[in-house]
Amino acid sequence: MSAEQRKHVRLTLDIPAFRYTEIGEKVEMMVYQISIGGCLIEWDENIKIDDEFRLEIQLPNKNWLPLHCDVLYLI
């Protein structure tokens, strides 16, 4: 998706995150871009379009922010 098609401005960053699989396994990954409407994360061959999962990112104050994610597309 091009920048012109986005509804929200994306911030480019590299922050560690954890994705939780449907069986509760914790998988470490990176978040490369984030906005109010979505994010770009490190791709994992186990992620498919329409998958849903929980993602936690660490905030600057060291607290963890839990997010519910839906995979809309893969690049």
URBELVEN-V410592 format. One record per pair of residues at least 12 apart in sequence whose ideal C-beta (glycine too) atoms are under 10 Angstrom apart, sorted by sequence separation. I is the first residue (numbers start at 1). J is the second residue. If there is no record, write none. Layout:
# URBELVEN-V410592
i=I j=J
i=I j=J
This chain:
# URBELVEN-V410592
i=16 j=28
i=17 j=29
i=29 j=41
i=30 j=42
i=41 j=53
i=54 j=66
i=55 j=67
i=16 j=29
i=17 j=30
i=29 j=42
i=54 j=67
i=55 j=68
i=16 j=30
i=17 j=31
i=28 j=42
i=29 j=43
i=41 j=55
i=53 j=67
i=54 j=68
i=55 j=69
i=15 j=30
i=16 j=31
i=27 j=42
i=29 j=44
i=53 j=68
i=54 j=69
i=14 j=30
i=15 j=31
i=39 j=55
i=41 j=57
i=52 j=68
i=53 j=69
i=13 j=30
i=14 j=31
i=15 j=32
i=17 j=34
i=27 j=44
i=52 j=69
i=53 j=70
i=13 j=31
i=14 j=32
i=29 j=47
i=39 j=57
i=51 j=69
i=52 j=70
i=53 j=71
i=13 j=32
i=14 j=33
i=15 j=34
i=27 j=46
i=51 j=70
i=52 j=71
i=11 j=31
i=12 j=32
i=13 j=33
i=27 j=47
i=50 j=70
i=51 j=71
i=11 j=32
i=12 j=33
i=13 j=34
i=25 j=46
i=49 j=70
i=50 j=71
i=10 j=32
i=11 j=33
i=12 j=34
i=17 j=39
i=19 j=41
i=47 j=69
i=49 j=71
i=50 j=72
i=10 j=33
i=11 j=34
i=19 j=42
i=21 j=44
i=34 j=57
i=48 j=71
i=49 j=72
i=10 j=34
i=11 j=35
i=15 j=39
i=17 j=41
i=22 j=46
i=31 j=55
i=47 j=71
i=49 j=73
i=10 j=35
i=17 j=42
i=19 j=44
i=21 j=46
i=49 j=74
i=8 j=34
i=9 j=35
i=10 j=36
i=13 j=39
i=16 j=42
i=21 j=47
i=27 j=53
i=29 j=55
i=31 j=57
i=48 j=74
i=8 j=35
i=9 j=36
i=10 j=37
i=19 j=46
i=30 j=57
i=31 j=58
i=47 j=74
i=7 j=35
i=8 j=36
i=9 j=37
i=10 j=38
i=11 j=39
i=12 j=40
i=14 j=42
i=19 j=47
i=26 j=54
i=27 j=55
i=29 j=57
i=39 j=67
i=41 j=69
i=43 j=71
i=6 j=35
i=7 j=36
i=8 j=37
i=10 j=39
i=22 j=51
i=7 j=37
i=8 j=38
i=10 j=40
i=21 j=51
i=22 j=52
i=24 j=54
i=26 j=56
i=39 j=69
i=41 j=71
i=6 j=37
i=7 j=38
i=22 j=53
i=38 j=69
i=43 j=74
i=6 j=38
i=19 j=51
i=21 j=53
i=22 j=54
i=38 j=70
i=43 j=75
i=20 j=53
i=21 j=54
i=34 j=67
i=19 j=53
i=20 j=54
i=38 j=72
i=19 j=54
i=20 j=55
i=38 j=73
i=40 j=75
i=18 j=54
i=19 j=55
i=20 j=56
i=31 j=67
i=1 j=38
i=18 j=55
i=19 j=56
i=17 j=55
i=18 j=56
i=1 j=40
i=17 j=56
i=18 j=57
i=16 j=56
i=17 j=57
i=18 j=58
i=16 j=57
i=17 j=58
i=15 j=57
i=16 j=58
i=15 j=58
i=13 j=57
i=15 j=59
i=15 j=60
i=18 j=64
i=20 j=66
i=17 j=64
i=17 j=65
i=18 j=66
i=19 j=67
i=20 j=69
i=17 j=67
i=19 j=69
i=1 j=72
i=1 j=73
i=1 j=75
